[in-house]
Amino acid sequence: MCRFNEKLVKKYSPSCMTKFGRIEELQSSMKRQVIPAFQKPTDPTNPNHDPVYFRSMVIYYCCFLRAQEITNSFILSFNAQLLLACILIARSAQEITAWIYVVRKKLADALDNSSWRSINNLFDKFLVGSKIFDVEDHKGRRKKIKPFGSGEVIAEMRKIIPEWGKDYDFFNEIIHFNHGGQAYYQRLVGDDLMTFDIPKTLRYDVAEHMLDCITLMLEGVLHEKGFFSSTRFPQRLIK
């Protein structure tokens, strides 16, 4: 497990220091979890072969491991004070947070109200949707399934947490090479001279926003385990 550089952490504000500690605490909690093996489904009436439970666990543990990798990558980049890398990773954390939340919302609604065909199509979209890879349908035909787009989950999260959207826009402003992306390299010297360099330290306010994104992702992924591990093939569809 990666840890923040203690000497570096002490240079930041008390509120940032609390967030560094919270991230390491959540990271330790994830590290202690043992990921089990799951039986591939063959009989939806058998609890050990439930296709809904199996596919829900695929969704959850892929998010779980992606969150771990994002966190480790963020800590390594932060310790090296690589601002652009940190912002890219923090934005990825935001997208995972939004993705697992919106998937949970759509899946819960489908399990309560939709046909098995609609539920299965939704799982296909979540799990094998791709702009690149083909999948084989039940008749052996190769086809592409439209993926669950990031734009959809981002739009949903903006409605729920407006501040989340502001952070996402701020990070995009630096990542995209418009004014924010170019201003990142510009430095004023006195009143009328400009020079250029790569920032060597992270501003406290920027760091705090990034730490919030990593924390929200870890808390969200850990929280959603309860839902995904409780999903089952709907009894109302078993004849």
C-alpha positions as CSV (number, residue, x, y, z in Angstrom):
1,M,0.0,0.0,0.0
2,C,1.4,3.4,-0.9
3,R,1.6,6.2,1.7
4,F,1.8,9.9,1.5
5,N,5.3,11.4,2.1
6,E,5.2,12.5,5.8
7,K,7.5,15.5,5.3
8,L,5.5,16.7,2.4
9,V,2.2,16.3,4.1
10,K,3.4,18.5,7.0
11,K,3.8,21.5,4.6
12,Y,0.0,21.5,3.9
13,S,-2.9,23.0,5.9
14,P,-4.4,21.2,8.9
15,S,-7.6,20.4,6.8
16,C,-5.5,18.8,4.1
17,M,-3.6,16.8,6.7
18,T,-6.9,15.4,8.0
19,K,-7.8,14.4,4.5
20,F,-4.4,12.7,3.9
21,G,-5.1,10.6,7.0
22,R,-8.7,9.8,5.9
23,I,-7.5,8.5,2.5
24,E,-4.9,6.2,4.1
25,E,-7.5,5.0,6.6
26,L,-9.9,4.1,3.7
27,Q,-7.1,2.6,1.7
28,S,-6.2,0.3,4.6
29,S,-9.9,-0.8,4.9
30,M,-9.9,-1.8,1.3
31,K,-6.6,-3.6,1.5
32,R,-7.9,-5.8,4.4
33,Q,-10.8,-7.1,2.2
34,V,-10.4,-10.5,0.7
35,I,-11.9,-10.8,-2.8
36,P,-13.6,-14.2,-3.2
37,A,-14.0,-16.3,-6.2
38,F,-17.6,-16.5,-7.6
39,Q,-19.5,-19.3,-9.2
40,K,-20.5,-18.6,-12.8
41,P,-24.3,-18.7,-13.1
42,T,-26.1,-21.6,-14.7
43,D,-29.4,-21.8,-12.7
44,P,-31.0,-18.5,-11.6
45,T,-33.1,-20.4,-8.9
46,N,-29.9,-21.6,-7.3
47,P,-28.5,-18.9,-4.9
48,N,-24.9,-20.0,-5.8
49,H,-25.6,-19.7,-9.5
50,D,-27.5,-16.4,-9.5
51,P,-26.7,-14.4,-12.7
52,V,-27.7,-11.0,-11.1
53,Y,-25.5,-11.6,-8.1
54,F,-22.6,-12.8,-10.2
55,R,-22.7,-9.9,-12.6
56,S,-23.2,-7.4,-9.8
57,M,-20.0,-8.7,-8.2
58,V,-18.1,-8.3,-11.4
59,I,-19.2,-4.7,-11.6
60,Y,-18.4,-4.0,-7.9
61,Y,-15.0,-5.6,-7.7
62,C,-13.8,-4.1,-11.0
63,C,-14.7,-0.7,-9.5
64,F,-13.1,-1.7,-6.2
65,L,-9.8,-2.5,-7.8
66,R,-9.9,0.5,-10.0
67,A,-10.4,2.7,-6.9
68,Q,-7.4,1.1,-5.3
69,E,-5.2,1.6,-8.3
70,I,-6.3,5.2,-8.7
71,T,-5.5,5.9,-5.0
72,N,-2.0,4.4,-5.3
73,S,-1.3,6.3,-8.5
74,F,-2.5,9.5,-6.9
75,I,-0.3,9.1,-3.9
76,L,2.8,8.3,-6.0
77,S,2.1,11.3,-8.2
78,F,1.4,13.6,-5.2
79,N,4.6,12.5,-3.5
80,A,6.5,13.5,-6.7
81,Q,4.4,16.7,-6.9
82,L,3.3,16.0,-10.4
83,L,0.4,18.3,-10.7
84,L,-0.9,17.3,-14.1
85,A,-0.8,13.6,-13.2
86,C,-2.6,14.3,-9.9
87,I,-5.4,16.2,-11.7
88,L,-5.8,13.5,-14.3
89,I,-6.0,10.9,-11.6
90,A,-8.4,13.0,-9.5
91,R,-10.7,13.4,-12.5
92,S,-10.6,9.6,-13.0
93,A,-11.6,9.2,-9.3
94,Q,-14.6,11.5,-10.0
95,E,-15.7,9.4,-13.0
96,I,-15.5,6.2,-11.0
97,T,-17.6,7.8,-8.2
98,A,-20.2,8.9,-10.7
99,W,-20.2,5.6,-12.6
100,I,-20.8,3.3,-9.6
101,Y,-23.5,5.6,-8.2
102,V,-25.5,5.9,-11.5
103,V,-25.0,2.1,-12.3
104,R,-26.4,1.3,-8.8
105,K,-29.4,3.7,-9.3
106,K,-30.3,2.2,-12.8
107,L,-29.8,-1.4,-11.7
108,A,-31.9,-1.0,-8.6
109,D,-34.8,0.4,-10.6
110,A,-34.5,-2.3,-13.3
111,L,-34.5,-5.1,-10.7
112,D,-37.7,-3.7,-9.2
113,N,-39.5,-2.9,-12.4
114,S,-38.1,-4.4,-15.6
115,S,-38.2,-7.6,-17.6
116,W,-35.3,-10.0,-17.5
117,R,-34.4,-9.1,-21.0
118,S,-34.1,-5.4,-20.1
119,I,-32.1,-6.3,-17.0
120,N,-29.8,-8.5,-19.0
121,N,-29.4,-5.8,-21.6
122,L,-28.5,-3.3,-18.9
123,F,-25.8,-5.6,-17.5
124,D,-24.4,-6.0,-21.0
125,K,-24.2,-2.3,-21.4
126,F,-22.4,-2.0,-18.0
127,L,-20.1,-5.0,-18.4
128,V,-19.3,-5.5,-22.1
129,G,-20.2,-2.2,-23.7
130,S,-17.4,-1.1,-25.9
131,K,-16.5,1.1,-28.9
132,I,-13.7,-1.2,-29.8
133,F,-14.5,-4.8,-28.9
134,D,-17.1,-7.1,-30.3
135,V,-19.0,-9.6,-28.2
136,E,-20.9,-12.8,-29.2
137,D,-24.6,-12.9,-28.7
138,H,-26.7,-16.0,-27.8
139,K,-26.9,-16.8,-31.6
140,G,-23.2,-16.7,-32.1
141,R,-23.2,-13.4,-33.9
142,R,-20.5,-10.8,-33.3
143,K,-21.6,-7.3,-32.5
144,K,-20.7,-4.2,-30.5
145,I,-22.8,-3.1,-27.5
146,K,-23.0,0.6,-26.9
147,P,-21.1,1.3,-23.6
148,F,-22.5,3.3,-20.7
149,G,-21.0,6.7,-21.5
150,S,-19.1,8.9,-19.1
151,G,-21.1,11.9,-20.3
152,E,-24.3,10.3,-19.0
153,V,-23.0,9.6,-15.5
154,I,-21.3,13.1,-15.3
155,A,-24.6,14.8,-16.2
156,E,-26.4,12.8,-13.5
157,M,-23.8,13.7,-10.8
158,R,-24.0,17.4,-11.6
159,K,-27.7,17.3,-10.7
160,I,-27.0,15.6,-7.3
161,I,-23.8,17.4,-6.2
162,P,-23.3,20.8,-7.9
163,E,-19.9,21.2,-6.2
164,W,-18.8,17.9,-7.8
165,G,-19.4,19.4,-11.2
166,K,-17.4,22.5,-10.4
167,D,-14.4,20.4,-9.4
168,Y,-14.8,18.4,-12.6
169,D,-14.9,21.5,-14.7
170,F,-11.9,23.0,-12.9
171,F,-9.8,19.9,-13.6
172,N,-10.9,19.8,-17.2
173,E,-9.8,23.4,-17.6
174,I,-6.3,22.4,-16.8
175,I,-6.3,19.1,-18.6
176,H,-7.7,20.5,-21.9
177,F,-5.3,22.8,-23.7
178,N,-7.3,26.0,-23.6
179,H,-6.6,29.0,-21.4
180,G,-6.4,27.0,-18.2
181,G,-4.1,24.4,-19.7
182,Q,-1.8,27.0,-21.1
183,A,-1.8,29.3,-18.0
184,Y,-0.6,26.3,-16.0
185,Y,2.9,26.9,-17.6
186,Q,2.9,30.7,-17.4
187,R,4.7,32.7,-14.7
188,L,4.7,36.5,-14.2
189,V,8.0,38.0,-13.1
190,G,7.4,41.5,-11.7
191,D,4.8,43.6,-13.6
192,D,5.7,43.1,-17.2
193,L,7.8,40.0,-17.7
194,M,6.5,36.4,-18.3
195,T,8.4,33.2,-18.1
196,F,7.4,29.6,-18.4
197,D,8.0,26.4,-16.4
198,I,6.4,23.3,-15.0
199,P,4.9,23.9,-11.5
200,K,7.0,22.2,-8.8
201,T,4.5,22.3,-5.9
202,L,0.7,21.8,-5.6
203,R,-1.2,24.8,-4.2
204,Y,-3.1,24.0,-1.0
205,D,-6.5,24.8,-2.4
206,V,-6.0,22.7,-5.5
207,A,-4.6,19.8,-3.4
208,E,-7.7,20.0,-1.1
209,H,-10.1,19.6,-4.1
210,M,-8.1,16.6,-5.3
211,L,-8.1,15.0,-1.9
212,D,-11.8,15.4,-1.7
213,C,-12.3,13.6,-5.0
214,I,-10.1,10.6,-3.8
215,T,-11.9,10.5,-0.5
216,L,-15.4,10.6,-2.1
217,M,-14.5,7.8,-4.5
218,L,-13.2,5.5,-1.7
219,E,-16.1,6.2,0.6
220,G,-18.5,5.6,-2.3
221,V,-17.1,2.4,-3.5
222,L,-16.9,0.9,0.1
223,H,-20.5,2.0,0.8
224,E,-21.9,0.5,-2.4
225,K,-20.7,-3.0,-1.5
226,G,-23.8,-3.4,0.5
227,F,-26.1,-2.9,-2.5
228,F,-24.2,-4.9,-5.0
229,S,-23.6,-7.9,-2.7
230,S,-27.3,-8.0,-1.9
231,T,-28.6,-8.1,-5.5
232,R,-30.4,-11.3,-6.6
233,F,-32.5,-12.5,-9.5
234,P,-36.0,-11.0,-8.9
235,Q,-38.4,-13.5,-7.4
236,R,-41.2,-11.9,-9.3
237,L,-39.6,-13.2,-12.6
238,I,-39.2,-16.8,-11.4
239,K,-42.2,-18.8,-12.6
